[in-house]
Amino acid sequence: MTITDTDVESTRTTTLTALLGVRIPDGSGADLATGAERRLGRVAGVRTVTVDGLCGLDPQFTATLVTVAVTLESTAAVPELRERLADAVSVERVDRLAAVE
């Protein structure tokens, strides 16, 4: 499933791949991949999110930390998007973020 932002403030997008640690609260009502897509889709500048694979699970007291490989479409430049992801409440780590050549 792909989460898409329909706000078209900018038509110029960049496709990126990333490896991220995303916290999914227990009882979120969605599977882990969908939960990660929803949370990442809320980050400013992210237009679409597709989870390419789950790379790790770390169950915690009230949430599960999921390491996901994702493909993103973003209106933000790579350094700006890295900062926005790092500041997002649900993102624990940004292990890799690179534009697709």
N, C-alpha and C positions, 0 to 999 in steps of 0.2 A: 504494500500500500504506500502511496506517495502522498505526502502532505504538501499542499500548494497554497501560497499566499496570493490572494486575488487583488491585493492592493498594487496598482501599477504606477507607483510614483516614479519609477525609472525603468526604461526599457533595456538598458545595458546590463547584462548579467555575466557572471563568471561561473564556470563549473569548477568545483573543487572536490577533492577527496580528503577525508579526515578520519582520524582514529581518536575517539573521544570517550571519556568516562562520564556517563550520565546516570544521575540518581533517579530511580523510579520508585515512588512511594508505594508501600504495601496497600493493597485494596484500591489501586488506581482504576480498576475496571477494564484494563486493556492488557494485552500481552506485552512483553518487554520491548519488542521491536516497535510496535505501534506507540507505546508510551514514550520511547526515545524520539520517534518522529514528531510526535505532538509537542514535546518539550523543546526540541531544537527548532521546530517551525515557529515558535514564539519569539525567537531571537530577532532583533531588528536587522533588516537587510537580507534575511534568509527568505528566498522565494519558494524553493522546493527542497524537500529532504527525502532521501531514499536510503533506508538501511540496507546495506549490502551484505552484512553478516554480523552475528554476535560473536565477539572474540573472547569474552570473559564475563564471569558472574561472580559477584562478591556480596552474598546476603549480609545485610546489616540489621540492626534492631528494628527500625521502622521503614526501611527501604532496601532496594537491591541496587547496588552499583553495577551497571552494565557497561562493558567496554564494547563499543560498536564501531564498525567500519561503515562510513556513510558517504554518499555523494550529495553535494549541496549545489544549488543554484543560488547565487547571491548578487545583490546589487552593490555590496560593499567590497572594497579592496581587501586583499588577503590580510595585511597587518591590522586593519580596522576590524575585520570579522574575527580575527584571533582574539582581539581585545574584548569584543562583544561576547564571544563564547565564554571566555575566561570569567567575565563578570556575571554571566547568567547563573541564577540561583541553582538550577538543576545540573549544571555542568561542573563536574569535579576536576576534570583534567582535559587538556588539549594536548594529546601526544603527537599528533601530526596534522598539518593542514597545508595543502598544496594545490595550486591551480592545475587543472588538467591541460596538458599541452596539446 
